[in-house]
Amino acid sequence: MAGCSMISISWSFYFWVWVMVMIMIMSFMTTATSSSSRSSLREAGGKVPAIYVFGDSLVDVGNNNHLKTSFARADFPHNGIDFPGRHPTGRFCNGKNSADFLAEKVGMESQPPYLGLNDTKIAFPLTGVNFASGGAGIFNSTDQKYGQSIPLTKQIEFYKIVYEDVVKQLGSTAAERHLSKSLFAVVIGSNDLLDYFKSGSRPSTPKEHVDLMVFNLKHALKRLHDFGGRKFLVAGVGAVGCCPSQRTQNTNKSEECNDEANHWSAKYNQGLRAMLKALSYELKPFKYSYLDIFTVFADFIHSPSKYGFTEYKAACCGIGTLNADLPCLPISSVCDNRSSHVFWDLYHPTEASVRIFVDLVFDGSPPYAVPINVEQLIAAA
C-alpha cells in the first residue's frame, strides 16, 4: 500500500506540474496574441501608427493654452460647448476640429498638444503629437504683433525634438519605418492671407506675397521630409474672403464675400498644388494628398441646403454685425442651432462643417482631395 501511495503522490505531483505548465503556455500565447492584436490595430485596424499635426487654429487642440501672454486663446466659453464634457479645451470651435475627426477616421484618439507634454519629462507618445497654434502662419511675422502664436518654423523645431525622442525609443531603423507610415498633416496659410488683407501698409504685391508663402512652405515640408516625413496631408486655404470677418469689411456694406481675398486665396492654392507635385518628383519618397478646403467651403456657401446649413454668412457666436465684430467671448451671444451654421465665430467653422469636410477628403473623389484622398494615401506603399 505504501508503494501505491508513493506512486499516487508522484503522479499527482507530475499532473499538477503539467497543468501549471499548460496554464503558463496558454497565458504566454494569449499575451502574445493580444500584443500582436494591439500591434495589428496600430498598423492595420488603426490604419496609421501616428499623426503629426502642424498648423493654425483650424487644428490647434490646446497648444495656445500654454502660451502665457497670448490673447489668441479659446480656453473659455462658449468654445467647446458641444465638445465631450461641454467644456472649452483651447479648440477654436464649438466642438471637435479637423484634427480630432482625422484621428477618429484612423481609429485613434486625438493627438495631444506638444506644449502640454513638454513639461511632463516623459517620452513623447508614439501615436503622434499636435504642434498647431492658433494665429500661426507660414511666415514668422504672421500674428506676431502680440507674440501670440507658434509659427510653423518653430513648430518644426519642436517636431525635431519629438523625432529625436522617437529614434531614442525605437531605434533608428524602426523609427524610420514608423515615421514612413505616419501621416504629417499641415493646415496653415489662412492667417498669412488674412493679415495681408487687413494690413494698412503692404510691403509686397499680392502675387509676391502668395509666391513667397508657397516658397516658404516648400522649405518647411522639405525639413519635415529630412526628419522622416513621407506621407503628407497638405490643406489649401479656404475662401477666406467669405469669413464673417471679411464680409463685414466690405465698404458697400453688402455683407458679400471679399472677392480680392478669395482671388488670391485661389492663386495661392494653385501655386501650392504645383509645388506639391514638383516635390513628389524632387523628394523620394514623397506622397501627398492636397485637401481642397476652398472648394468644400465654396460648396457650403453656394449650396448650403445640400449640406444641411441654413446660415452661411453670420457666425454662431460673437457680437455685432454678422456676430463678427468681436471673437466668441463669454459675453457673446451664441446660436442654439449650431449644426445649421457654417461658421462658429468670425473666422472658424463649426464642428458640423469640419465633420463634413473631413468626410469628403478622407475617402471622397476629386476635387476635394487630389491626386489621391487620405484613405488612398494611407494605403500607399
N, C-alpha and C positions, 0 to 999 in steps of 0.2 A: 504493500500500500504506500510505503514511504517513497518507493521508486516512482510509482504512478503520480504521487503528489509532486515530486520534483519535475517530472515531465510536464505535468499540468501547469505548474508555475512557469516553466521555461517557455512553453507555447503561449501562455498568456502574456508573458513579457514581450516575446517577439511579435505577437499580434498587435499589441499596443504601440510598439515601435513602428511597425508597418503603417498603422493608422496615422500616427503623427507625421511620418514621412510623407504619406499621401496628402495630408492636410497642407503641409508646407509646400509641396509641389503645386497643388491646386491654388494655394494662395499666391505663389510666385507667378503662375500662369495668369491668374486674374489680374494681378498688378501689372504684369507686362502687357496684357490685353488692354487694360484701362489706360496705361501710359501710351500705348500705340494708338488707341482711340483718340486720346487727347491730342496727340501729335497729328493724327489724321484730320481732326477737326480744325486745327490751326492751318494745316496746309491745304485741305480739300474742302471740308464742310464749311469752315470759316473763310475759305476762298483765298485769303492772303495772310501771311504771318504778321504783318504790321502795316500801319498807315502813318505817314509823317505829313503833317498839315502845316502849310505856310500861307500867310495872307493877312487879310484885314478883318474888319468887324463882321463880315459875312460868315466867317468861320472861327472867330475868336470864341473860345469856351471858358474864358476866365483869366487869361494872362494879364489883362489890364487891371484886374482887381489888385494885383501885386505891385502896380506902379504907384508909389505913394503920393506923388504930386500930380498925377494925371486927372484931368477932368473928363477924358474920353472913357467913361465907365458906364456900365449898365448893371451894377450890383445893387439896384434899388427898384422899388415898384414904379411902374406897373410891369416892367420887364419880368419875364418868367411867369406871368400869370397862368399860362397853360402848360408850363413845364411840370414834370412829375414832382409832386410836393408843393406846387404852386408858389415857388419862391424864386427870387432873382438869383442868377448864377454868374452873371457877367456876360451872358449872351445878349446881343442887341436884337432881341426878338421876344415875342410873347411866349414862345416855347422852344422847341428844338431848332437848330440851324442845319445848314447843309453838311457840316462835318459830322453831326450826330446821325443824320439819315444815311450818309455814306457808310459809316461804321455799322449801322444796323443792317444794311444791304449785304455786307460781307460777313455777318454773323459775329460781330464784335461789339464790345462796349465802347463808348466814345473815348478817344484818346485824351489823356489828362493834359492840362496846361503845363508847359515847361516851367514857368515861374512858380507854380505850385509844388513842383517836385524838386526844384533846385536847392531848397533848404532842408531836404529830408536826409541828406548824407547817405542815401542808399542807392543801389543800382537802378538805372532807369528801366522802365518796363520794356520788354521785348515786343510788345504789341503795338508800339508806336507812341509818339508824343505830338502834341499840338503846340506850335510856336506862334500862331496867328495873333495879331494885335489890332484892336480897334483903332482906326485912324492911320494905320500903316500904309506906306506906299512903296513903289519901286525905288523912288528917289529918297535919299536920306533926309532931304529937306521937307518932304511932304508931312504936313500936320506937326511940324516940329516947333512952331512958334511958342507953344507952351511946354514942349518936351513931353508930348502926350503919349507917344506910342513907340513900338519897337519896329524900326524899318526893316525891310527884307534882308539887307546886308547883315544886320545884327541877328536876325532870326537864323540865318545860315551859320553864323559863328556859334550860336547856341547848339544848332544841329551837329556841328563838328564835335562838340563836347559829348553829345549823345552817341555819335558814331564811334568815337574812341572807346566809350564805355561798352558798346555792343561788341566791339572787337575784343575787348578785355573779357567779357562774359563768355563769348562763343568761340574765340579763336579766329584768326584772320580768314581761313577758308570757309568755315561755317557762317561767319558774319557776311562774307561776300555773297554766299548763296541766299542767306536770309534777306539781305537788302535787295538782291536782284529780283526777288519775288514780291517785295513790298510795294505799296503804292506811295507815290510822292505827289500830294495834292497841292497845287499852287493857285490861290484865288486872290488876286491883287490887281491894282491898276485904277480902280474907280476913284480913289482919293486923289491920285495924281491928276486925273482929269477934272474932278470937282474943284480942287484947289486952283487949277489953272483958270477955270471959267469964273470963279468968284474973286479972282485976284484983280486988284485995280491996275497994277502995272505988270505987264507980261514981258519977260526978258527974251522971249523967243516967239517965233510964229507957231501956230497950231501944228503945222506939219513937222517942224523941227522938234516940238515937244513930244509928239507921239512917236516919231522916229527914235528919239533918244530913250523913250520908255521901252521900246522893243529892244534896242541895243543893250540897255542895262539888264533887262530881264534875261536876255540870251546869256549874258555873262553869269548871272545868278544860277541859271539852270546848268550851265557847264560846271560850276562849282559843286552843285549837288551831285552831278554825274561823277566828278572826281572822288566824291565820298560815298560811292556805292549806289546812287540812284540810277535805276534802269527803266522803270515804268512810271510815266508822269501823267497826271491829270492836270491840265492847264486850262483854266477858265478865262474866257474873254471877259470884257467888261459889258455890263448891261446897258440898256438905253438910259444912261444917266440923266439925260435931259427930261425924262418923264418922271423922275422922282418928285414927290410933292414939293421938296425944297426948291427945285428948279422951275416948277410950274408957277410958283408964286413970284418968281423974279422977272417974269415977262413984263415989259414996260407997258404993254397994251392991256394988262390985267385980264387976259383971256383965259388964264389958267391952263393953257395948252402946253405941250412939251417944248422944251428948248431945242429947236432944230439944229442950232450950231453945235451944241454939246453932243447931240446924237450923231451928227455928221462925223465929228472927229472921234467919237467912240467907235463908230463903224470902221473908220480909217485905221485906227489902232488895231482893231481886231483883224483886219486884212493883213496888216504887217506882221502881227503875231502868228497868224496861221502860216504865212510864208516862212517866217523864221523857224517855226517848229518843224516844218517839212525839210528845211535845209539842215537842221540839226540832226534829223534822223539819218541823213547821209554822212554827216561830218563825224558824229559820235557813234561808236559801235560797242555794245548795243544801246540804242535809244528808242524806246517805244512810247507812244503817247496817244492820248485822246484829248482833242480840243473840245471843250464844253462851251456851247454857244448860248450863253446867258442872254445875249442881245435878242436873238430870235425868240427864245422862250418867253421873255417878258414882253416883247412886242406882241406876241400872240395873246398874252394875258390882257393887254391893254386894248388891242383891236377886236378881240373876240372873247370878252370876259365871261359871258354866259356859258361858253363852251366848257369852261373850267370850273363853273360854279361861283364865279365872282359877280358881285353887283356894284362894287365900288373900286375903281381903279385910279382915281385922282387923289382923293383925300387919304391922309394917314389915319389909322385907327386910334393911335394915341398921340396926343400933342395939344397944342394951344394955337389959336388964331386961325387965319385963312388956311383952309385945307388941313388944319391941325399941323401946320408946318412952320409956324413962326418960331417955335422952340422945340427942342427934343422931347422925348417922352420922359416926363418927370412925375414924381409922386403927386404933384398938384394938377397934373394934366387930366383932361377928360379921356376916357377910354371907351371904345365901342363894345357893345355886347356881342355883335355878330362878327367876330374876328375872322372866321373862316370864309367870310364873303368879301374880305378886303385883300387887295393885292399887297398893300403897304402897311407895315406895322407903325413906323414912325416916318419922319421926314426923309429918311434915306433908305431904310431897311425893309425887306419883305417880311410878310407874315410867315408863320410856320406852315400854313396851308400852301402858300406859294412855293416855298423851298421844298416841301414834300413832293409836289408835282414835278418841280424842276429835276430833282434827283431821280425820280422815277423815269423821266424822259431820257436823261443822259445815261442812265445805268444800262438799260437794255433796249433803248429805242433806236430808231433809224436816223440817218442824216436828215435834216441839217443839225439836229440837236447835239450830236456828238460825231466828230469826224477825225481821222479816217475810219476809226472804229469806236464803238461805245465802250463803256467802262467794263462791262462783263467780258467783252472780247479782249480787252487789254489784259485783264486778269488771266485769261486762258492762254494768252500768247506765250510761246516758248521763249 
